[in-house]
Amino acid sequence: MMTRGDLIQSGLEIIRKSDKEDVDLISRVLNRCYYRIWEMAPWDAGKIQMSHTFTAAETDGRYLRSDLVGILAVVDESNDVRYHKTSEEKRYALDGKYHWYHPSCQVTPVDEVTKGIGVASGNTSISGSSYLSGNQSGEYVQFADQPGYYCFTSTTAFTPVYYGPTLVNKGCVVRPRSTKKLVIVDDTGELDATTVQVYGWIYPPPLYHDSQTSLLPHDRALQLMMWIDLIGPIEKRRNEAQDYRNELYGPDMMGGVLADMLTKTERTLGPVIPRDRRGDIVQFGRKR
């Protein structure tokens, strides 16, 4: 595995520069590409399991954690029955299945301030909490233009540790607009009331330290994508960028190192559904 320092150095060599401003640029491009690839598949290092209890009165569903990339499975805790993905428009499809979907309502941040927030590199607390509307424990926050998600544990404290550049008098967004909500419905399309296990994957910490390595299976795809973003707009290096694209995506956009890495990723997650000797699901608790 290549370290962040190795990847940054390879980027400097690609653009043939070495100023601090160039390092900052490459760092931003590297993290952007890292998250872009992370969104493509449920990488093992990011997989999680969460418990959520629903009531039939929650018409807009429940908020999920803001760093969640996507859902792999929703399973009833009482009987292991799976909910199938659908959309709000198709919730009344009446196909005999239970469903989950993300509602179409727009997420409004709890707080969205443009100045006054300070975060020191290597710290787990903010200054300027008076600019927020109150104690946001349990909510996720993004700082200024930095990648990554941090969860408030008190009015000023958060987790995990912030290792990005020190921020002074900057803004932040508590509960970013990209935060997802979840609704579950029964086989008639009506809101369901139960406790479910939600399986999915979350974003990794940004790459800030030179000794860090990515949580991807390997780094060649990340390196190539970073190189393409760095030199792609340069007219005189168009052919060089195309060579990197061919290696990353394949000459016909049907292969390459990225596709190879994606094929090795398990895209399902969840418990094995118990079945009897006839193959029928063994029911526990509520009858589905």
C-alpha positions as a Markdown table, in Angstrom:
| # | Residue | x | y | z |
|---|---|---|---|---|
| 1 | Met | 0.0 | 0.0 | 0.0 |
| 2 | Met | 1.2 | 3.5 | -0.8 |
| 3 | Thr | 1.1 | 6.1 | 2.0 |
| 4 | Arg | -0.5 | 9.5 | 1.5 |
| 5 | Gly | 3.0 | 10.9 | 1.4 |
| 6 | Asp | 3.8 | 8.6 | -1.5 |
| 7 | Leu | 0.7 | 9.6 | -3.4 |
| 8 | Ile | 1.3 | 13.3 | -2.8 |
| 9 | Gln | 4.9 | 12.9 | -4.1 |
| 10 | Ser | 3.7 | 11.1 | -7.2 |
| 11 | Gly | 1.3 | 13.9 | -7.8 |
| 12 | Leu | 4.1 | 16.5 | -7.5 |
| 13 | Glu | 6.1 | 14.5 | -10.0 |
| 14 | Ile | 3.2 | 14.4 | -12.4 |
| 15 | Ile | 2.7 | 18.2 | -12.4 |
| 16 | Arg | 6.4 | 18.8 | -12.1 |
| 17 | Lys | 6.1 | 21.2 | -9.2 |
| 18 | Ser | 7.0 | 21.2 | -5.6 |
| 19 | Asp | 5.6 | 24.4 | -3.9 |
| 20 | Lys | 3.4 | 24.2 | -0.8 |
| 21 | Glu | 0.5 | 25.5 | -2.8 |
| 22 | Asp | 0.9 | 22.5 | -5.1 |
| 23 | Val | 0.9 | 20.1 | -2.1 |
| 24 | Asp | -2.3 | 21.7 | -0.9 |
| 25 | Leu | -3.9 | 21.3 | -4.3 |
| 26 | Ile | -2.9 | 17.7 | -4.7 |
| 27 | Ser | -4.1 | 16.9 | -1.2 |
| 28 | Arg | -7.6 | 18.3 | -2.1 |
| 29 | Val | -7.6 | 16.4 | -5.3 |
| 30 | Leu | -6.5 | 13.2 | -3.6 |
| 31 | Asn | -9.2 | 13.3 | -1.0 |
| 32 | Arg | -11.8 | 14.1 | -3.6 |
| 33 | Cys | -10.8 | 11.1 | -5.7 |
| 34 | Tyr | -10.7 | 8.9 | -2.6 |
| 35 | Tyr | -14.3 | 9.7 | -1.7 |
| 36 | Arg | -15.4 | 9.4 | -5.3 |
| 37 | Ile | -14.1 | 5.8 | -5.4 |
| 38 | Trp | -15.4 | 5.1 | -1.9 |
| 39 | Glu | -18.9 | 5.9 | -3.1 |
| 40 | Met | -18.7 | 3.3 | -5.9 |
| 41 | Ala | -18.9 | 0.2 | -3.7 |
| 42 | Pro | -19.4 | -0.9 | -0.1 |
| 43 | Trp | -15.7 | -1.4 | 0.8 |
| 44 | Asp | -15.2 | -3.7 | 3.7 |
| 45 | Ala | -13.5 | -1.2 | 5.9 |
| 46 | Gly | -16.5 | 1.1 | 5.9 |
| 47 | Lys | -19.3 | -1.5 | 6.5 |
| 48 | Ile | -21.5 | -0.9 | 9.6 |
| 49 | Gln | -24.7 | -2.1 | 11.2 |
| 50 | Met | -27.2 | 0.3 | 12.9 |
| 51 | Ser | -30.4 | -0.3 | 14.9 |
| 52 | His | -33.3 | 2.0 | 14.3 |
| 53 | Thr | -36.8 | 1.8 | 16.0 |
| 54 | Phe | -39.6 | 3.2 | 13.9 |
| 55 | Thr | -43.2 | 4.3 | 14.9 |
| 56 | Ala | -46.1 | 4.5 | 12.5 |
| 57 | Ala | -46.3 | 8.3 | 13.1 |
| 58 | Glu | -42.9 | 9.1 | 11.6 |
| 59 | Thr | -44.3 | 10.1 | 8.2 |
| 60 | Asp | -40.9 | 11.6 | 7.0 |
| 61 | Gly | -38.9 | 8.7 | 8.4 |
| 62 | Arg | -35.8 | 8.8 | 10.6 |
| 63 | Tyr | -32.5 | 10.5 | 10.0 |
| 64 | Leu | -29.5 | 8.3 | 9.4 |
| 65 | Arg | -25.9 | 9.2 | 10.3 |
| 66 | Ser | -24.6 | 11.9 | 8.0 |
| 67 | Asp | -21.5 | 9.9 | 7.0 |
| 68 | Leu | -23.5 | 7.1 | 5.6 |
| 69 | Val | -22.7 | 6.4 | 1.9 |
| 70 | Gly | -25.4 | 3.9 | 1.2 |
| 71 | Ile | -27.6 | 1.1 | 2.5 |
| 72 | Leu | -27.0 | -2.6 | 1.7 |
| 73 | Ala | -29.9 | -4.2 | 3.6 |
| 74 | Val | -32.7 | -3.4 | 6.1 |
| 75 | Val | -33.8 | -6.3 | 8.2 |
| 76 | Asp | -36.5 | -6.6 | 10.9 |
| 77 | Glu | -34.8 | -7.5 | 14.3 |
| 78 | Ser | -37.7 | -9.7 | 15.5 |
| 79 | Asn | -37.9 | -12.1 | 12.6 |
| 80 | Asp | -35.1 | -11.4 | 10.1 |
| 81 | Val | -37.5 | -10.4 | 7.4 |
| 82 | Arg | -35.8 | -8.1 | 4.8 |
| 83 | Tyr | -37.2 | -4.9 | 3.5 |
| 84 | His | -36.7 | -4.3 | -0.2 |
| 85 | Lys | -35.6 | -1.0 | -1.7 |
| 86 | Thr | -38.2 | 1.1 | -3.4 |
| 87 | Ser | -39.0 | 4.8 | -4.0 |
| 88 | Glu | -41.6 | 7.0 | -2.4 |
| 89 | Glu | -43.6 | 7.0 | -5.6 |
| 90 | Lys | -43.7 | 3.2 | -5.7 |
| 91 | Arg | -44.4 | 2.4 | -2.0 |
| 92 | Tyr | -47.9 | 1.2 | -2.8 |
| 93 | Ala | -46.8 | -1.2 | -5.5 |
| 94 | Leu | -48.5 | -4.1 | -3.5 |
| 95 | Asp | -46.0 | -6.7 | -4.6 |
| 96 | Gly | -46.4 | -8.5 | -1.3 |
| 97 | Lys | -43.1 | -7.3 | 0.0 |
| 98 | Tyr | -42.0 | -4.9 | 2.8 |
| 99 | His | -40.0 | -1.9 | 1.6 |
| 100 | Trp | -37.6 | 0.8 | 2.6 |
| 101 | Tyr | -36.9 | 4.1 | 0.7 |
| 102 | His | -35.4 | 7.5 | 1.1 |
| 103 | Pro | -38.2 | 10.1 | 1.3 |
| 104 | Ser | -38.1 | 13.0 | -1.2 |
| 105 | Cys | -38.3 | 15.7 | 1.4 |
| 106 | Gln | -35.2 | 18.0 | 1.5 |
| 107 | Val | -32.9 | 17.8 | 4.5 |
| 108 | Thr | -32.4 | 21.2 | 6.3 |
| 109 | Pro | -29.2 | 21.6 | 8.3 |
| 110 | Val | -29.6 | 22.0 | 12.0 |
| 111 | Asp | -27.0 | 24.8 | 11.8 |
| 112 | Glu | -25.2 | 26.4 | 8.9 |
| 113 | Val | -22.8 | 29.1 | 9.9 |
| 114 | Thr | -20.4 | 31.0 | 7.7 |
| 115 | Lys | -17.9 | 32.2 | 10.3 |
| 116 | Gly | -16.8 | 32.1 | 14.0 |
| 117 | Ile | -15.8 | 28.4 | 14.2 |
| 118 | Gly | -12.3 | 27.3 | 15.0 |
| 119 | Val | -10.8 | 23.8 | 15.0 |
| 120 | Ala | -7.1 | 23.1 | 15.7 |
| 121 | Ser | -5.4 | 20.2 | 13.9 |
| 122 | Gly | -5.2 | 17.2 | 16.1 |
| 123 | Asn | -8.1 | 18.3 | 18.3 |
| 124 | Thr | -11.5 | 17.1 | 19.2 |
| 125 | Ser | -13.3 | 20.3 | 20.1 |
| 126 | Ile | -14.4 | 23.5 | 18.5 |
| 127 | Ser | -14.2 | 27.2 | 19.5 |
| 128 | Gly | -17.0 | 29.5 | 18.7 |
| 129 | Ser | -19.8 | 27.2 | 19.8 |
| 130 | Ser | -21.9 | 30.3 | 20.6 |
| 131 | Tyr | -22.5 | 30.6 | 16.8 |
| 132 | Leu | -24.4 | 27.3 | 16.9 |
| 133 | Ser | -28.0 | 27.2 | 18.0 |
| 134 | Gly | -27.3 | 24.8 | 20.9 |
| 135 | Asn | -26.0 | 21.5 | 22.0 |
| 136 | Gln | -25.9 | 19.3 | 18.9 |
| 137 | Ser | -24.8 | 16.0 | 20.5 |
| 138 | Gly | -25.3 | 13.1 | 18.1 |
| 139 | Glu | -25.4 | 15.3 | 15.0 |
| 140 | Tyr | -22.7 | 15.2 | 12.4 |
| 141 | Val | -20.7 | 18.3 | 11.2 |
| 142 | Gln | -18.5 | 19.2 | 8.3 |
| 143 | Phe | -16.0 | 22.0 | 8.8 |
| 144 | Ala | -15.5 | 24.7 | 6.2 |
| 145 | Asp | -14.4 | 23.1 | 2.9 |
| 146 | Gln | -12.7 | 20.1 | 4.4 |
| 147 | Pro | -13.8 | 16.6 | 3.7 |
| 148 | Gly | -14.9 | 14.2 | 6.4 |
| 149 | Tyr | -17.7 | 14.0 | 9.0 |
| 150 | Tyr | -17.4 | 14.5 | 12.7 |
| 151 | Cys | -20.0 | 13.6 | 15.3 |
| 152 | Phe | -20.7 | 16.0 | 18.2 |
| 153 | Thr | -20.5 | 14.4 | 21.7 |
| 154 | Ser | -21.3 | 17.6 | 23.5 |
| 155 | Thr | -21.7 | 21.3 | 22.8 |
| 156 | Thr | -18.1 | 21.7 | 21.8 |
| 157 | Ala | -16.6 | 18.2 | 21.6 |
| 158 | Phe | -16.7 | 15.8 | 18.6 |
| 159 | Thr | -15.3 | 12.5 | 17.4 |
| 160 | Pro | -13.1 | 11.4 | 15.7 |
| 161 | Val | -10.0 | 13.6 | 15.9 |
| 162 | Tyr | -9.7 | 16.3 | 13.3 |
| 163 | Tyr | -6.3 | 16.2 | 11.5 |
| 164 | Gly | -7.0 | 18.7 | 8.7 |
| 165 | Pro | -5.5 | 22.2 | 8.5 |
| 166 | Thr | -6.2 | 24.4 | 11.6 |
| 167 | Leu | -9.3 | 26.4 | 10.9 |
| 168 | Val | -9.8 | 29.9 | 12.3 |
| 169 | Asn | -13.1 | 31.9 | 12.1 |
| 170 | Lys | -14.6 | 29.5 | 9.5 |
| 171 | Gly | -18.0 | 28.1 | 8.9 |
| 172 | Cys | -19.5 | 24.6 | 9.4 |
| 173 | Val | -22.7 | 22.7 | 8.6 |
| 174 | Val | -24.4 | 20.6 | 11.2 |
| 175 | Arg | -26.4 | 17.8 | 9.6 |
| 176 | Pro | -25.3 | 18.4 | 6.0 |
| 177 | Arg | -27.9 | 18.4 | 3.2 |
| 178 | Ser | -26.5 | 15.1 | 1.9 |
| 179 | Thr | -27.8 | 13.3 | 5.1 |
| 180 | Lys | -30.3 | 10.6 | 4.3 |
| 181 | Lys | -33.6 | 9.7 | 5.9 |
| 182 | Leu | -35.1 | 6.3 | 6.0 |
| 183 | Val | -38.8 | 5.2 | 5.8 |
| 184 | Ile | -40.0 | 1.6 | 6.1 |
| 185 | Val | -43.5 | 0.4 | 5.0 |
| 186 | Asp | -45.4 | -2.9 | 5.2 |
| 187 | Asp | -46.7 | -5.0 | 2.4 |
| 188 | Thr | -49.7 | -2.6 | 2.0 |
| 189 | Gly | -47.4 | 0.4 | 1.6 |
| 190 | Glu | -48.4 | 1.8 | 5.1 |
| 191 | Leu | -45.7 | 3.0 | 7.6 |
| 192 | Asp | -44.4 | 0.2 | 9.6 |
| 193 | Ala | -43.6 | 0.2 | 13.4 |
| 194 | Thr | -40.7 | -2.0 | 14.4 |
| 195 | Thr | -37.0 | -2.1 | 15.1 |
| 196 | Val | -34.7 | -2.8 | 12.2 |
| 197 | Gln | -31.0 | -3.4 | 11.6 |
| 198 | Val | -29.7 | -1.2 | 8.8 |
| 199 | Tyr | -26.6 | -2.4 | 7.1 |
| 200 | Gly | -24.5 | 0.0 | 5.0 |
| 201 | Trp | -21.1 | 1.6 | 4.6 |
| 202 | Ile | -19.7 | 5.0 | 5.8 |
| 203 | Tyr | -17.0 | 7.4 | 4.5 |
| 204 | Pro | -13.5 | 6.8 | 5.8 |
| 205 | Pro | -11.4 | 9.5 | 7.5 |
| 206 | Pro | -9.8 | 11.9 | 5.0 |
| 207 | Leu | -6.1 | 11.4 | 4.1 |
| 208 | Tyr | -4.2 | 14.1 | 6.0 |
| 209 | His | -1.1 | 12.5 | 7.5 |
| 210 | Asp | 1.8 | 11.5 | 5.2 |
| 211 | Ser | 2.0 | 8.1 | 7.0 |
| 212 | Gln | -1.7 | 7.3 | 6.4 |
| 213 | Thr | -2.8 | 4.7 | 3.9 |
| 214 | Ser | -6.2 | 4.5 | 2.2 |
| 215 | Leu | -8.7 | 1.9 | 3.3 |
| 216 | Leu | -9.1 | 0.7 | -0.3 |
| 217 | Pro | -7.9 | -2.8 | -1.3 |
| 218 | His | -5.1 | -1.2 | -3.4 |
| 219 | Asp | -4.1 | 2.3 | -4.4 |
| 220 | Arg | -3.4 | 2.2 | -8.1 |
| 221 | Ala | -6.9 | 3.3 | -9.1 |
| 222 | Leu | -6.8 | 6.2 | -6.6 |
| 223 | Gln | -3.4 | 7.3 | -7.9 |
| 224 | Leu | -4.5 | 7.1 | -11.6 |
| 225 | Met | -7.7 | 9.1 | -10.9 |
| 226 | Met | -5.7 | 11.7 | -9.0 |
| 227 | Trp | -3.2 | 12.0 | -11.9 |
| 228 | Ile | -6.0 | 12.4 | -14.4 |
| 229 | Asp | -7.7 | 15.1 | -12.4 |
| 230 | Leu | -4.3 | 16.9 | -12.1 |
| 231 | Ile | -3.2 | 16.9 | -15.8 |
| 232 | Gly | -6.5 | 16.2 | -17.6 |
| 233 | Pro | -7.2 | 19.9 | -18.3 |
| 234 | Ile | -3.7 | 20.5 | -19.7 |
| 235 | Glu | -4.0 | 20.5 | -23.5 |
| 236 | Lys | -0.5 | 19.5 | -24.3 |
| 237 | Arg | -0.7 | 16.4 | -22.0 |
| 238 | Arg | -4.0 | 15.1 | -23.2 |
| 239 | Asn | -2.5 | 11.9 | -24.7 |
| 240 | Glu | -0.8 | 11.2 | -21.4 |
| 241 | Ala | -4.0 | 11.7 | -19.5 |
| 242 | Gln | -5.8 | 9.3 | -21.9 |
| 243 | Asp | -3.2 | 6.6 | -21.3 |
| 244 | Tyr | -4.0 | 6.9 | -17.6 |
| 245 | Arg | -7.7 | 6.7 | -18.3 |
| 246 | Asn | -7.2 | 3.5 | -20.4 |
| 247 | Glu | -5.4 | 1.9 | -17.4 |
| 248 | Leu | -8.0 | 3.1 | -14.9 |
| 249 | Tyr | -11.2 | 2.4 | -16.9 |
| 250 | Gly | -10.0 | 0.1 | -19.7 |
| 251 | Pro | -9.6 | 1.2 | -23.4 |
| 252 | Asp | -13.4 | 0.6 | -24.0 |
| 253 | Met | -14.5 | 1.8 | -20.5 |
| 254 | Met | -15.3 | -1.8 | -19.7 |
| 255 | Gly | -12.3 | -2.9 | -17.6 |
| 256 | Gly | -9.2 | -1.5 | -16.1 |
| 257 | Val | -7.8 | -1.5 | -12.6 |
| 258 | Leu | -10.9 | 0.2 | -11.1 |
| 259 | Ala | -13.3 | -2.4 | -12.5 |
| 260 | Asp | -11.0 | -5.2 | -11.3 |
| 261 | Met | -11.0 | -3.8 | -7.8 |
| 262 | Leu | -14.8 | -3.3 | -7.8 |
| 263 | Thr | -15.4 | -7.0 | -8.8 |
| 264 | Lys | -13.6 | -8.1 | -5.6 |
| 265 | Thr | -16.1 | -6.2 | -3.4 |
| 266 | Glu | -18.9 | -7.9 | -1.6 |
| 267 | Arg | -22.1 | -5.9 | -2.3 |
| 268 | Thr | -24.4 | -7.6 | 0.2 |
| 269 | Leu | -24.4 | -7.5 | 3.9 |
| 270 | Gly | -26.7 | -8.8 | 6.5 |
| 271 | Pro | -27.6 | -11.9 | 8.5 |
| 272 | Val | -28.4 | -15.2 | 6.9 |
| 273 | Ile | -32.1 | -15.6 | 6.8 |
| 274 | Pro | -33.1 | -18.8 | 8.6 |
| 275 | Arg | -35.2 | -21.3 | 6.6 |
| 276 | Asp | -36.8 | -24.6 | 7.3 |
| 277 | Arg | -36.2 | -27.8 | 5.4 |
| 278 | Arg | -38.7 | -26.8 | 2.7 |
| 279 | Gly | -36.9 | -23.5 | 2.1 |
| 280 | Asp | -39.5 | -21.3 | 3.8 |
| 281 | Ile | -38.4 | -18.5 | 6.1 |
| 282 | Val | -38.6 | -19.4 | 9.7 |
| 283 | Gln | -40.8 | -16.8 | 11.4 |
| 284 | Phe | -40.1 | -15.4 | 14.9 |
| 285 | Gly | -42.3 | -12.8 | 16.7 |
| 286 | Arg | -44.5 | -10.8 | 14.4 |
| 287 | Lys | -46.0 | -12.6 | 11.4 |
| 288 | Arg | -45.1 | -11.1 | 8.0 |
